[in-house]
Amino acid sequence: MDTGASKKPYLKQVTEFYFAPIWQSFFTILYLVFFFYFAVFHSGKLFLAAKFIIYTLKNSASLAGLDNLFFGVAFLTSLIIPFSVSVYAIFLLFEIWGLSTWSAWRKVLMTFAVIVIVPSIIVLMDEIIRAVGGRSELAEFVALNRLNL
Protein backbone atom coordinates (compact mmCIF):
# COMPACT_ATOMS: atom_id res chain seq x y z
CA MET A 1 0.00 0.00 0.00
CA ASP A 2 1.50 3.32 -1.08
CA THR A 3 0.72 6.24 1.21
CA GLY A 4 0.97 9.95 0.49
CA ALA A 5 3.80 10.29 3.02
CA SER A 6 6.03 7.95 1.07
CA LYS A 7 5.55 10.05 -2.09
CA LYS A 8 7.03 13.13 -0.40
CA PRO A 9 10.69 13.78 -1.05
CA TYR A 10 12.99 12.44 1.66
CA LEU A 11 14.33 15.86 2.69
CA LYS A 12 10.80 17.21 3.02
CA GLN A 13 9.94 14.29 5.32
CA VAL A 14 13.03 14.98 7.42
CA THR A 15 12.18 18.69 7.65
CA GLU A 16 8.61 17.94 8.66
CA PHE A 17 9.90 15.51 11.29
CA TYR A 18 12.21 18.08 12.90
CA PHE A 19 9.75 20.98 12.72
CA ALA A 20 6.49 19.17 13.51
CA PRO A 21 3.93 21.28 15.42
CA ILE A 22 4.18 19.20 18.60
CA TRP A 23 5.93 19.81 21.91
CA GLN A 24 8.56 17.10 21.25
CA SER A 25 9.89 19.29 18.43
CA PHE A 26 11.81 21.20 21.07
CA PHE A 27 14.01 18.13 21.52
CA THR A 28 14.28 17.34 17.83
CA ILE A 29 15.24 20.94 17.02
CA LEU A 30 17.80 20.92 19.84
CA TYR A 31 19.25 17.68 18.44
CA LEU A 32 19.26 19.19 14.93
CA VAL A 33 21.05 22.35 16.08
CA PHE A 34 23.60 20.29 18.02
CA PHE A 35 24.60 18.06 15.12
CA PHE A 36 24.20 20.78 12.49
CA TYR A 37 26.71 22.86 14.42
CA PHE A 38 29.07 19.85 14.45
CA ALA A 39 28.67 19.55 10.68
CA VAL A 40 29.31 23.26 10.10
CA PHE A 41 32.28 23.23 12.47
CA HIS A 42 33.87 20.28 10.69
CA SER A 43 33.08 21.45 7.16
CA GLY A 44 36.39 23.33 7.15
CA LYS A 45 38.16 20.00 7.45
CA LEU A 46 36.76 19.05 4.05
CA PHE A 47 38.60 22.01 2.54
CA LEU A 48 41.74 20.96 4.36
CA ALA A 49 41.33 17.44 2.95
CA ALA A 50 40.99 18.90 -0.56
CA LYS A 51 44.12 20.99 0.03
CA PHE A 52 45.97 17.87 1.13
CA ILE A 53 44.95 15.99 -2.01
CA ILE A 54 46.09 18.89 -4.21
CA TYR A 55 49.33 19.14 -2.23
CA THR A 56 49.92 15.42 -2.73
CA LEU A 57 49.26 15.67 -6.47
CA LYS A 58 51.58 18.67 -6.86
CA ASN A 59 54.47 17.11 -4.95
CA SER A 60 55.38 14.00 -6.88
CA ALA A 61 53.52 11.35 -4.96
CA SER A 62 55.40 8.68 -6.90
CA LEU A 63 58.60 9.64 -5.06
CA ALA A 64 56.98 9.43 -1.63
CA GLY A 65 57.35 6.29 0.45
CA LEU A 66 54.71 3.83 1.50
CA ASP A 67 54.58 5.36 4.97
CA ASN A 68 53.49 8.66 3.38
CA LEU A 69 50.63 6.82 1.71
CA PHE A 70 49.38 5.20 4.92
CA PHE A 71 49.68 8.32 7.05
CA GLY A 72 48.16 10.42 4.27
CA VAL A 73 45.15 8.09 4.03
CA ALA A 74 44.76 8.11 7.82
CA PHE A 75 44.94 11.91 7.79
CA LEU A 76 42.36 12.24 4.99
CA THR A 77 40.02 9.73 6.54
CA SER A 78 40.16 11.37 9.94
CA LEU A 79 39.45 14.75 8.32
CA ILE A 80 36.39 13.53 6.44
CA ILE A 81 34.75 11.28 9.06
CA PRO A 82 33.72 13.98 11.61
CA PHE A 83 31.75 15.91 9.00
CA SER A 84 30.20 12.77 7.53
CA VAL A 85 29.18 11.37 10.90
CA SER A 86 27.65 14.70 11.96
CA VAL A 87 25.55 14.96 8.81
CA TYR A 88 24.49 11.32 9.04
CA ALA A 89 23.43 11.78 12.67
CA ILE A 90 20.90 14.38 11.51
CA PHE A 91 19.25 11.87 9.19
CA LEU A 92 19.65 9.00 11.64
CA LEU A 93 17.23 10.49 14.18
CA PHE A 94 14.57 10.66 11.48
CA GLU A 95 15.33 7.07 10.49
CA ILE A 96 14.99 5.95 14.12
CA TRP A 97 11.81 7.84 15.02
CA GLY A 98 10.14 8.50 11.69
CA LEU A 99 10.65 5.31 9.71
CA SER A 100 11.46 2.46 12.09
CA THR A 101 8.86 0.16 13.60
CA TRP A 102 10.78 -0.38 16.83
CA SER A 103 9.22 0.00 20.24
CA ALA A 104 9.55 3.34 22.02
CA TRP A 105 12.18 2.11 24.49
CA ARG A 106 14.39 0.86 21.63
CA LYS A 107 14.04 4.20 19.87
CA VAL A 108 15.08 6.03 23.05
CA LEU A 109 18.00 3.65 23.53
CA MET A 110 19.16 4.11 19.93
CA THR A 111 18.82 7.90 20.19
CA PHE A 112 20.91 7.88 23.35
CA ALA A 113 23.49 5.68 21.61
CA VAL A 114 23.72 8.13 18.70
CA ILE A 115 24.09 11.08 21.09
CA VAL A 116 26.97 9.31 22.87
CA ILE A 117 28.69 7.52 19.98
CA VAL A 118 28.78 10.32 17.39
CA PRO A 119 30.65 12.84 19.59
CA SER A 120 32.95 10.01 20.71
CA ILE A 121 33.82 9.25 17.08
CA ILE A 122 34.46 12.94 16.44
CA VAL A 123 36.78 13.19 19.46
CA LEU A 124 38.60 10.02 18.38
CA MET A 125 39.09 11.37 14.86
CA ASP A 126 40.41 14.64 16.28
CA GLU A 127 42.99 12.71 18.29
CA ILE A 128 43.97 10.73 15.20
CA ILE A 129 44.37 13.98 13.23
CA ARG A 130 46.70 15.31 15.93
CA ALA A 131 48.70 12.07 16.13
CA VAL A 132 49.07 11.60 12.38
CA GLY A 133 49.58 15.32 11.69
CA GLY A 134 52.48 15.32 14.12
CA ARG A 135 54.35 12.69 12.11
CA SER A 136 57.39 13.67 10.09
CA GLU A 137 55.71 12.42 6.89
CA LEU A 138 53.16 15.23 7.10
CA ALA A 139 55.38 17.87 8.70
CA GLU A 140 55.81 19.87 5.48
CA PHE A 141 52.06 20.04 4.81
CA VAL A 142 51.32 20.98 8.43
CA ALA A 143 53.96 23.72 8.39
CA LEU A 144 52.88 25.02 4.96
CA ASN A 145 49.27 25.39 6.09
CA ARG A 146 50.19 26.63 9.58
CA LEU A 147 48.08 23.99 11.27
CA ASN A 148 47.97 24.03 15.04
CA LEU A 149 48.08 20.36 15.94
ZAZA-674342 format. One record per residue (C-alpha): residue in three letters; x, y, z. Coordinates in steps of 0.001 Angstrom, whole numbers, plus 500000, padded with zeros to 6 digits. Layout:
<fibas>
ALAXYZ ...
</fibas>
This chain:
<fibas>
MET500000500000500000 ASP501497503315498923 THR500715506243501206 GLY500970509952500493 ALA503795510289503023 SER506033507949501067 LYS505548510054497912 LYS507033513127499604 PRO510695513779498948 TYR512986512440501658 LEU514333515856502693 LYS510801517206503024 GLN509938514289505320 VAL513034514985507416 THR512183518695507651 GLU508614517939508664 PHE509900515512511290 TYR512205518085512902 PHE509753520976512723 ALA506488519170513510 PRO503933521280515417 ILE504181519195518597 TRP505930519813521913 GLN508556517101521248 SER509887519288518431 PHE511810521204521075 PHE514010518134521515 THR514284517342517827 ILE515239520937517021 LEU517804520923519839 TYR519247517683518435 LEU519260519191514925 VAL521046522351516080 PHE523597520289518022 PHE524598518055515119 PHE524199520778512487 TYR526714522856514424 PHE529067519852514446 ALA528672519550510681 VAL529314523264510101 PHE532276523233512474 HIS533868520277510688 SER533081521454507157 GLY536390523326507151 LYS538159519997507449 LEU536763519046504047 PHE538600522014502535 LEU541743520960504356 ALA541333517443502949 ALA540985518897499436 LYS544123520994500030 PHE545966517869501133 ILE544947515990497993 ILE546087518889495791 TYR549330519143497772 THR549920515417497271 LEU549261515667493526 LYS551584518674493141 ASN554466517109495054 SER555379514004493123 ALA553518511346495044 SER555403508678493101 LEU558602509637494942 ALA556981509425498372 GLY557352506288500446 LEU554709503830501502 ASP554575505365504975 ASN553488508661503377 LEU550634506816501713 PHE549376505203504922 PHE549678508323507054 GLY548156510416504266 VAL545152508092504033 ALA544762508107507822 PHE544944511913507792 LEU542365512245504994 THR540017509727506542 SER540164511373509940 LEU539453514752508320 ILE536387513531506444 ILE534753511283509060 PRO533722513984511607 PHE531749515914508996 SER530195512771507529 VAL529176511373510898 SER527650514699511957 VAL525550514955508812 TYR524489511318509036 ALA523434511781512672 ILE520904514376511507 PHE519252511869509186 LEU519646508997511635 LEU517231510490514177 PHE514569510660511476 GLU515329507073510491 ILE514988505952514118 TRP511809507842515021 GLY510143508498511694 LEU510652505312509713 SER511456502461512091 THR508862500159513600 TRP510777499625516831 SER509218500005520236 ALA509548503344522023 TRP512182502114524490 ARG514393500865521632 LYS514037504203519872 VAL515082506030523054 LEU518004503649523528 MET519163504108519934 THR518818507898520194 PHE520907507880523348 ALA523488505677521615 VAL523717508129518703 ILE524092511084521087 VAL526971509306522874 ILE528691507516519985 VAL528783510319517386 PRO530648512844519588 SER532954510010520707 ILE533817509250517079 ILE534458512945516444 VAL536778513187519455 LEU538599510023518383 MET539085511373514857 ASP540413514643516276 GLU542989512708518290 ILE543974510731515196 ILE544372513979513226 ARG546700515312515927 ALA548699512071516134 VAL549068511604512381 GLY549581515315511694 GLY552483515325514118 ARG554355512688512107 SER557391513669510085 GLU555710512422506888 LEU553156515234507103 ALA555379517867508698 GLU555815519866505483 PHE552061520038504814 VAL551323520976508427 ALA553959523715508394 LEU552878525021504959 ASN549269525393506093 ARG550190526630509578 LEU548078523987511272 ASN547969524027515038 LEU548079520356515941 
</fibas>
